[in-house]
Amino acid sequence: MQATLENSEAPPATLKLSIIIPTLNEAESIINILTALQPIRQQGHEVIVCDGGSSDNTAVLAQPLVDTLVQSEPGRALQMNSGASHASGDVLLFLHADTQLPDNAALLIEEALNRKTWGRFDVRLTGQQPLLRVIEYMMNRRSQLTGICTGDQAIFIRQGLFRAIGGFPDIALMEDIAISRMLKPQSHPARIKTAVLTSSRRWERRGILQTVLLMWWLRLAYFFGRNPEQLAKRYQQG
């Protein structure tokens, strides 16, 4: 019987991943997040946390569970670029602090990068409300059609290409949209159908429908040229 990627006898990935996680005040969940990544570290991949000046114990708790801890000014794009500057992997995987990779992520990424130079995962949200299933579907379908990815989908890029385009634009919001636009001339992103699991706390805290409408408005405003600094302030207000 032919082995699958999930089979424990499958060959290890030959591309080294650098998993870069921007954090800010994630003390409640950072140990669980990083503990889940210890098996992939044991496979020879590295985990880099770039903390944006947390006022809690995020950095202290993260230190024993990562290969590199970087301190940075706050701002997701700035933090991810800072983390990437310390990376030694062939592939950079940008992972939100509330997102969990599937167990076979390294092999799935290597397979995807045999076809493309960058890509993303489908996403599944943790909550049980039926409307969240609709949101997942729309996020994944939109990315499939447009080639525009969101940070929740765990974007991965060959390090050489990331360097060539200059990394994430240093903007306060929509850095995932911006880098997708920069990468699309290279290729449409590879899609990994095995989903990452992302916390639905953002939708549940603010209200699912209200959050969807806010995100649509923010993306539309960005498309029509609104300043990302202003959009970030509106996003923080909820």
ZIQUI-V396540 format. One record per backbone hydrogen bond with DSSP energy under -1.0 kcal/mol. NH is the residue of the N-H (numbers start at 1). CO is the residue of the C=O. Records with the same first field share a line. If there is no record, write none. Layout:
NH->CO, CO
//
This chain:
7->4
10->7
18->91
19->46
20->93
21->48
23->50
29->26
30->26
33->29
34->30
35->31
36->32
38->35
41->37
42->38
44->41
45->40
46->17
48->19
49->68
50->21
51->70
52->23
61->57
62->58
63->59
65->62
66->63
67->47
68->47
70->49
72->51
79->75
80->76
81->77
82->78
83->79
84->80
85->81
86->83
87->84
90->16
91->16
92->157
93->18
94->155
95->20
99->96
100->197
105->102
108->104
109->105
110->106
111->107
112->108
113->109
114->111
115->112
116->112
119->156
120->190
121->153
122->192
124->196
126->198
132->129
134->130
135->131
136->132
137->133
138->134
139->135
140->136
141->137
142->138
143->139
144->140
145->141
146->142
147->143
153->150
154->151
156->119
157->92
158->117
159->90
162->158
163->159
164->160
165->161
167->162
171->169
178->174
179->175
180->176
181->177
182->178
183->179
184->180
186->183
187->183
190->118
192->120
196->122
197->100
198->124
199->98
204->200
205->201
206->202
207->203
211->207
212->208
213->209
214->210
215->211
216->212
217->213
218->214
219->215
220->216
221->217
222->218
223->219
224->220
225->222
226->221
231->227
232->228
233->229
234->230
235->231
236->232
237->233
//
